[in-house]
């Protein structure tokens, strides 16, 4: 099977707080900070109109963790290399 290695720059969703209530003033200050921009590099397992799924490690019968990124969150998509297995 052929796999493409890509680098994806994407906006991550973020949850502020832990268990319990938040101080409203602190919550409002945290809410003003933009969500983090993440960079993921890996092998594309699935590439659809709605999302891509990437793994960081790839064997002949197994793979590492899979990260699914919705297309609406992607800022940049760069193909690094296309390779066959």
N, C-alpha and C positions, 0 to 999 in steps of 0.2 A: 504494500500500500504506500502511496505517496503522502508525505507530510510537508507542510510549509512551516518554516521557522519565522516568527513575526515578533515585532516589538509593538506593544499597544500602550498608548498613553490615554488614561481614562479617569473620569471623575468618580470618586468613590462615594457611596451613601454613608452617612455617619449618624450614630446614635449618641446623644450626650446624656451622661448620667449613669448611675448604677442603681442598686436597689434603694428604695426609700424616696423621699421627696427631695426636690432640688430647690435651692434658694432662687427665687425668681430673678433677682438682679444678676446673679452669676449665670443663670440659664440664658438670659437675654444677651449678656456679653459673649458667651460661647456661641450663641446662635448667629451672631454677626460675623463670625469667622467663616470664610468660604470652605466648602468640603475639600478634603485632600485630593490632590492629583496623583495618581498612581501610575507606575510604569511596570508592565509585565512582559517578559520575554519567554517564549516557549513554542511548542509544537501545536499547530492547530488540529484539533480532533474533529470539530464540527464548526461549520461556517454557514449561518443562515441569514435571512433578511432581518431577523429580530435580535440575534446574539451570536457571539463566537464562544467556543469552549477551547481552552488552552491547557496543556499539561507541561510541567517543567522537566519531567523525566520520562523516557520512552524506551521500553524493551520490546521484545518480539511478542510477548503474551501478557505484559502488564505495563502500567504507567503510574506516575506520581499523582499528586493532588491535581484536581481539575478546577480551573477558575472559569466561570461563565460571566461574560461581560455583555450587558445589553448594548445594542448598537447606539441607542440614544445617549449613552454615557461615554462613548468613545470620542476622543479629541483628535488622535492621530493613529494611523495604522500603517506600519512600515514592514514590508516583506524583506526579510534578511536573506533567506535562502530557501529554495525548493529542493527537496531531496526525496528519493525513493527508498523504500525499505525492502 
